[in-house]
Each structure stands twice: as C-alpha cells, then as structure tokens.
Amino acid sequence: MSELKGKIDFLLLVTANNANPNGDPLNGNRPRENFEGYGEMSDVCIKRKIRNRWQDMGQKIFVQSDDRKDDGYGSLKERAEGCAELQAEIKKGKKADRDLCAEIACREWLDVRSFGQVFAFKGTEVSLGIRGPVSIHQAVSASPVDTVSMQITKSVNSEAKEGGGKASDTMGTKHRVSFGLYTIKGSVNVQLAEKTGFSQEDAELLKEALKTLFENDASSARPEGSMEVCKMFWWQHEEKTPSVSTAKIHRSVKVEPKPGVDRPKAYSNYNITYEDPGCVKPEVFDFV
C-alpha cells in the first residue's frame, strides 16, 4: 500500500430529521445537548459508524459492536488472542517487543491503525497503547435543537403482574430531535500515519465511509432516511504540515441560517459558504 500523500482535513454537514443522533444514557437517552441548547454527537458515536461502514466494506475491525460481530469472537481479548502472530509475541512476556506488537495490530485491523487502541488485558504482562492518526471532533449543531419526547407503551406484558394490570416495564419514553444540522470535523496526521501504517488506500476507505456514514445504521431511534450526509469537504494536502492550520481550514466553511430564519427546519434554511483559507482546494461532495 502507498504512503499517505500528505495531511488530510475533512468536514461533513449532516442532518437529523425526527431522529435521535446520539442518546445520552445518563440522561434517559435524550439527544445530547450542551448548556446552550445546541445538539451534540460524541466522537465515539461517529467512530462507531465509521467502523460499521468499514465492516460493510469487508475490512477487518478490532472494536466491533456485539450485534455486528463477524469473526466469532465475543470480546476484544478473544479477538486479540485470535491473532496468532500477535499472541506469539505477547507470550514472551517482559521480553516482548512492544513496537512489533503494535506493528502487527496495526497491520491486522484497520480501525487500530486509524484511531489507535489500548491493549491491556488481564492475564498478560504486556500493556500496549497505540496512537492513531485519524482524529474526530465531537459534532455540534449549527443552531439550537428542539427535543421532542413521546410516551410509549407495549401492548403485552413481559411478565405477569400479581393482581393483574400492566407491569411498569410496559411504559417508556422516546426522544428525538425535530431537526438539526450537525458539523463533523476531523483530520489525518501524517507523522502518526507513518507509525501505524495508515495508507493512502486507507484514506480512500475513510472518505467512502464518511460519504455513506448512515448506511445500514437504521434503528428505532434513527429510522431509515432520518439521518443524512448533505455535504462533505475533503482537503488532501501535499505537505505533511501545511502552512494553514486545521482550525483555520475548518473555519473556512460558514454555516449560517438564511436571513429571516430564526429556527431552521430544513437544510435549505441555511447558507453554506466557503472562504479560501489559502491552501489546497477541497473536494466538495453534494448529496442533496
């Protein structure tokens, strides 16, 4: 595989229509919001979707969801032990070459050489931390979001209740964002890519995963079509360290409600503009 040509920056605009982009388990699974009412999606949530898309593309993934396991392993430890080359080195204990262990893990799993991974399992003397080149920001909505809550019931009890009547587990609440336009930002660091072996081919897989981020991601909280990638900017630099900072590049995309629109209800209610920050021109993908 070919080495990464240069640093990469990217930015996506995604919409949520009557969907829960990322529920907060510590807040009744309500859509995440900051204190000013802007919607949020955690970087962990976004990476999960990228990993799922890579699995759909046939890539080997280390951190898999329980409902998407495709290799028969029930835990990360089992998956690590299933790599014979990695285990042969780890079994050397204190004499194990940690750099070699990292090289094997990065070569074996795409998400490890992309996002990094900590290998620290009980029963082994080798603890290993790998720092990945792909960084993802938490996504924030362009405007404050409105969260809608709905009470739901089940028509059948899970268990019979003494004395009749419905058990407490027949009642519940679902939450959704009526509309939100979220900005996802990220970059790929060349120096770290050289250490993990993240290649230009891997970058193309990342680009494809981002373009189709919500394919095969439907659920009760996110019905099919309720989450959509509307626009994507992809900057492929020639330099390892461009003269223009990533922060300035990300700020070059302006997302503002159109004049007279106080509470945007659709992607078309926003003006999306790009101001050249003085670097390579981005590839722009429009999906709407």
N, C-alpha and C positions, 0 to 999 in steps of 0.2 A: 504493500500500500504506500501511496505517496505522502510525503510530509505535508503538514499544513502550510499553505502558501503564505499566510500572514494572519494577523489578528482579525477576528470577526466580531461585529456588533450586530444585534438584531432587536427589532421592536415589533410587537403584534398588537392589533386592536381587535378585541373580541367582545361580543355582545352576549348578554343573558336576557332572555325574554321569558318571564314567568318560570324561572328556574332558580335552583339553589347552587351557585357556582362552587361554594366551599363552606360546608356547615361547620360550626364551632361546637365540638362535643361537650365543652364545658359551659355552653350557653343554650342547652336544649336543641342543639343542631341548627340554630338560627344562622342565616348567612352572615359571614364575618363582616364587621363594620369597624371603622375606627371611631374615635370620640367625636369626630365632626360629621359622622353620618356617611362617609364615603365607603363604598364596598371594597373588600379585600379578598384576594386569593393568595394563600401561602405558597412559597416556593416549593415546599414539599408536595403540595397538591399538583402543581404544574409538572414537576419532575415525574410524578406518578403517571400522569397522562402521556408524557413523552416515552417513558419506559413501556407502557402498554402498546403504544404505536410501534415501537421498535420490535416488540414481540410479534405483532401482527405482520411485520416485515420479515420475520424469520430470524431475527438476531437473538443471540444468547444473552439473557438478562439475569443478573445476580439477585437483585431485590425485586421479587415477584409478589403480586397480590395472591392471597390464598385462593381466590376464585379464578385465577388465571394461570395457576401452576401448569407448566407444560413439560416438566422434566421428571416428575415423580418424587421430588424432594419436598419434605414437609417443613423445613426450616433453613435458615441461612447456614447454620453449622453443617447440616446434612449436605447442602449444595456445595459448600467449600470442601467437605470431605470427599465428595464425589469426583473432584478433580484430582486424579491420581498424581499428576506431576507436582501440584501444589502440596499435597499431603506428604509426598516423599521428602520434600524439603522441610516442611514444618516438623515432621517426626524427628528431625535431627536435634530438636530442642534448642538449647543455647548455642549450638554450633550452626543453626540455620542461617542462611544468607537472606536477610530481610529484603534486600534490593532484588534478589532473584524471585522471592515470593511475590513482591509487588509486580514485577515484570510478568510473571505467569498469570496472576489475577487480571491484570490489565489486558493481556492478550486473550484471555478466556472470555471475559464479559465486557460488552460494550458500555454498559452503564458505569462500570468500575473505572474504565479509562476515560469516561466523560465527566462524571460527577465526583469520583473518588469514593472511598469506602473505608470503614474501620473494621478490621478483622481482629476480634478479641473474644474468643470463645472459651468456656470452661473446659478444663482438661488438656489445654495446650499451653506450652511455655512461650509461644511466640505471639506477641501482640503487634499488629501491623496497621499503620494509618497511611492511606493514600490520598493525596490532594488532587482533585480533578480540575481540568482546565475550563469546564463549562460552568458558568455561574448564572443563576436565575434570580432576578429580583422578585419580591412579592408584588403581585399585581394590585393596582389601585384604580378605582373607577374615576372617570373624568368629572362626574357630578355626584352629589349625594344620592343614595338609592333609597327607595321605599320598600320596606319589607312587609309582605302580606302574610298573615297567619290564618290557617284554616283548621278547624276541629274535624277530626275524622273518627270513624268507628268501624269495628269489624262486625259482620253480621253473625258470626259464630264464635262462641267462647272457646278459648284454648283449653280451659279446664272447667269442669262443672263447679259452680259456687254453691256452698251449703245454704239451703233455704231458698234457692232459686235466684233469679236475677242475673245480671251480667257481671262478670269479673272486671276488675279495674284495668286489666290489660286490653280490654276492647276499645278503650278510649285513647286518643292520641292527638298530636298536633303536627301539621306540616307547615313549613315556612318556605317562602320563595321571594325572590327579587322581581318586582314587576318589570323593571328594565334597568339595565346597567351596561355602560361601555367601559371595559377594563383595558388597561395598557400593561402588556407584559414586556419586560425588558431583560436583556441578557447579553453575554459576550463569551468569547472563547479566547483564552490566554495561550499564546504560542509557546512560551517557556515551559508552562506546565504540560502542554500537549506533547512537547518533545520528551518529557519524562514518562508520561503514561502511554505514549504511542498513538495518541488520538490523531487520526489522519485526515487528509482532505476528503477521502471517501466517507469517513465518519461524519464530517461536517455536512456532507450532502444528505446523509441519513437524518441528521438533526434538522436540517432545513425541511425535509419532506415531512418529518414528524410534526413540526410546528405548523406547517401548512394544513395538515389534516388532524389537528390536535384533538378534536372531539368526535372523530370517527370511532365507532364501537364503544362509546362512552355513555350511552343512554342508560338512564335509571329512573326510578320513580321521582327522584328529586330533580333530575335533568332529562326530561322527555326528549326523544329524538327531534332534532332541529331547534331545540330551545337555546343551545349554545352554538355560537358560530364565530369562526375566524373571518373577519371582514377585510382586513388589510395587513400586509406584512412588509417591513423594510429590512433588507439584509445587506449589510456593508461588509464586503470582502476586501480587506486591506492587503497591500503588497508588503508592508513592513511589519516586523514583529511588534514594534512600539510606534504607532502612528503619532504624528505631531499634534493631532487633535484628540483631546481626551474623550473617553467613552461618555462621560457625563454631558459634555457639550454636544456630542453626536445624538444622544437620546433627547436632549432638549431641542434639537432642530426640528422635531416633529411636534407641531402645535395642535392640540385638540381643544376646541372651544365651541360652546353652544352658539348656534346662529342667533343673530340679533332678534330680540323679541321672544326668544325661547327661554323661559325661566326654569322649566322642569322637563328636560328632554325625554321623549318617549320612544325614540327610534334612532337608529344610526344616522338616518338622513337629517336629523335635527342638529348635527354637528358639522362644523367646518374643520376639515383636516388639511393642514398646510405644512409644507416642508421648506425650511430655510437652510440653504447650503452652508454648512459649518466650515467649509474649506478642506474637505477630504474627498476620498473616492466617492463617486456617485453610487447610491444604493440600488440594488434590485428592488423593485416595488411590485408586489403581487396584490391585485384587487380581486376579491372574491364575491363582491356584492354588485 
